[in-house]
Amino acid sequence: MAYTPPEIWTWDAESGGTWAKLNRPIAGPTHDTDLPMGEHPFQLYSLATPNGVKVTVLFEELLAAGVTDAEYDAWLIRIQEGDQFGSGFVEVNPNSKIPALMDRSGPEPVRIFESGAILLHLAEKFDSFLGAPANRPEMLSWLFWQMGSAPYLGGGFGHFYAYAPEPMEYPINRFTMEVKRQLDVLNRTLADRRYLTGEDYTIADMANWAWYGQLALGRQYGAGTFLQVDTYEHVQRWAKEIDARPAVQRGRMVNRTFGEPEMQLHERHDASDFDTKTQDKVGDA
């Protein structure tokens, strides 16, 4: 049956499929809830979606590189239960999306929201994973390319392919075409570069890997075969190389509540939270 848009749109809270309750046409908190606070300089409130993984990967990479001042507490925000609409979370991120970060390393606490802003804040603060100064414009271009492109992958393709109440040919075809174009953009770029800006592994790689690397590795939406992700050989090489990094493997685990139990670390407050048994299994995930 053809859909005709009404003269005035009204909110139907029951529509929208799997993630319908995560979205509202208004902002602001729905309930009063204080956020927990740990002892470290950085307090992260997140979930291991691709946007959350970007940030925990960077934290773990900083710590692996010996940046001890990057110690952090990672608190779980269960978005399906509406934690992101609590008053404490909204104070950190008025947009009610994960991840959100409180930087308490200075004289006054600073809030940072939006994953790209968090990556850039931390990388600049510690002068790490920014790449060569001459390549900074290229690095920033790929960082912001991811911010602009991934909504077509997640809210576009992922929603209509995996979560919409019923399959719809037009949006699936539209967003599949765009995601495959994006994969081709990356594949052509990585044909003669180890990483997105050359030989330097940067926050642009971390941001893009969390979405497109994991897509290439078959971890997104059960769509690997549908998208023929194995045909993008240079993306595959890049994705596997980054995936093999121990800090990336740890970062994937933090705030994760789904998948294999050995890959879930609901909260992270100390390096010892990654116990020996878990670390032995991480490389096999």
N, C-alpha and C positions, 0 to 999 in steps of 0.2 A: 504494500500500500504506500503510495507516494506521501511524503511529508510536506505539509504547507506551513511555513512559519506563521505563528500568530501575529496579530498586529502589535501586541505588547507581550514580551517574554515574561513568564513567571517561573519561580523556582519550584521544581518538583523534586523534593528531597529523596524520593525513592528511585529516581532514574539515574542512569550512569554506570551501572554494572558494579564490578568488584570494588572499585575505589570510590564509589559515589559519596560515601560519608566523609571523605577527606576534603571535599570541596564545598564551599559556600559562596554566595554572592556578596558576602559582607566580611569585613575584617574584625579584628579585636578578639579578646578572650571570651571563652564560654564559661569558665569557672576559675576560681581562685586556687592556685597551687604554686608554692614556692619551689624553686629549683634547688636540688642538692648542690653542695660545694665540697670539693676535696682540698687537699693540701698543696697541690701543684700550681705553678703559675698560670697554666692554661686549663680552662674548664670547657670541655666540648660536650655538646648535647646533640645527639645524632642517632642515626640508624644506618645499617650497612647497605643502603641503596647505592647505586653508582655515585651519586653526589656526596654521600657520606664517606664512601671508600676513598675518594680523592684525598680527603683531609687526613684520615687515619694513616693512609700510606705515606703522606708527607711527614707526619709526626714520627712514624717509625723509621723513615729514611733519615731524618735529622738525628734521631737518637743513635742510629746505626753508624752515622758519620761522626759521632762523638760530641754532638751538640747537647750537652747535659742540661742546659737551660731550657730545652724544649720538652721537659717532662710534662705530662698532661694526665688529667682524669677524663675519661670518656663515659658519659652517662647515657643510658638508653632512653630514647624517646620513641614510644610505641605509637606510631602515627595512626594505626588502625583503631587504636583506643582513644584517640583525640588528645594525646599528651601535648601536641604542638599548639593546642588552643588554650592551654593553661596560662594564667596571668604572668607567671614567672617567665615562661618561654617567650611569650609575646613581647615582654620587656626587652629581651635579647634580640628577637627577630620579629618585628611587626608584621612580616609577611607570613608567619606561621608555617615555615618550611624548614626542614633540616638540610644541612647542619647549621648550628649556631655556636659561636665561640665567645667566651669571655676571656680577655687577656688581662690578667691581674699581675703582670710582671713589672708594671711601672707604679708610679705614685697614685694614679687613679685608674680604676678598672675601665677597660675599653671593650665595647661590644663590636663584633664583626659578624655580619651575616652575608649570605650568598657564598657558595663554595669557591668560586673564582677569587672573590675578594679575600677569603680566608687564606687560600694558597699564596696569593701575592703578598699579603700582610706578613705571613710567616717567613716566606722566602726572602723578602727584603729585610725583615728584622734580623735574620741570621745570615744574610748574604750567602745563601745556599740555593742550589738547584735553579739558578737563574740563567745559566749558560754564560758564554763569552759576552762581554759588553757589546761587541760589534754585532752580535746576533740578537740583542735584546728586542728590536722591533719584530724580528721573525718569531721569537718565542712568544711575545705578547699577541701576535697575530694568530698563532695556533691556539693559544690559551683562550682567546675570545672567540675564535672559530668554533671551538667546542661549546662554549656557552650559547652561541646562537644556533648551532646545528643540532645539538642533542635533543631539544624539545621535539623535533620532528621524529627522532628515533623513539623517545620515551612516550610523551603525551600523544604523539601521532601514531607511528607504526605500532609500538608496544601496546597502546591502549586498544586500538581497533583490531589488532591481530590476536591478542591474548585475553583482553579483559572486557571488551564491550559486551552488552547483553546478548547480541547476536551478530554473526558475521555480516559484514556489509562490503560489497565488492568495490564500490568507488573509493572509500577512504583507504581500504587495504591496498588497492592498486596504487593510489596516489602516494601514500607514504612509503610503500615498498620501493617504488621508483626513486624516491628521494634518498632513502637510506642506502640503496645500492649506489647511487651517485656519490654519496658521501664516502662510502667505502672505497670507491674508485679514486676519489680525490686523495685519500690517505695512501692508497696503494701506489699511485703514481709518484707521490711525494717521497715515500719510503723506498722507492726503487733504487735510489742512489744515495740514501742517507741511513745511517744506523738509527738515529732518533730523528724527531721532527725538525730539529734545527741543525742537525749534523752529528757530530761525535759526542755532544754534551747531552746527558740525561737531565731533563728539566721538569718543572711543574707543568709545562705544556704536555709532556708525555704522560705524566701521572693523571692529569685531567682527562685526556683523550683515552688513555688505556682503561680507566674505570668504566667508560661507556663502550667504546669501539673495540678495545682489546678484549674485554670480556664477551662482547658479542661475537667476535671472531673465534673465541675459545668455546663457544656453544653454551654460554651461561645466561643468555638473555632471552626470555620469552619462549624458549623451546623452538626457536626459529632458525637454527643454524642451517639445517637442510633446505628449508624454504628459501633462505637468502643466498644459499650456496657460498657460505662464508669461507670454505676451504679453497675457493678459487682465487682469493685475494692473497697471493703468495707473500708479498712483502709485508702486508698487515699481519699475516700469520707469523712470520719470522719475528717481527717487532713485538707482537703480543706475547709470544712464548718467551722471548728473552726477558721482558719485564716481569712476566709472571713467575719466573724462576728466582727472582730476587727475594731473599729471606724477609726483608722489611716489607715488601709488597704482600707476601704471604701472611705476615702478621697483621698488616693493615686490613686485609680482607676479612679477618676474623672479628675485628673489634666492632661491637654493637650489632653483631649478626645474630639473628633469631630464627634462621631458616636454613635448610640444607642439612648436611651431615653434622651430627652433634659435635664431633671432634673439631669442626671448623667454626664453632660458635663460642665467642667470648662476649657475653652480654654487656659487661662493663670492664673497663680497663683502668687500673689505678697504679700499677707498678709493672715493671718488666717481668717480675716473677709470676704474674698472672698467666703468662704463656708457659705452662709447666712442661716438663720433659716429655711426657706422653703426648701432649698435643703437638709439640714442635716436631716430634718424630713423624707425625702423620701429615703435617702441613704440606710437605713437598709432594705428597701423592694426591692432593685434592685437585 
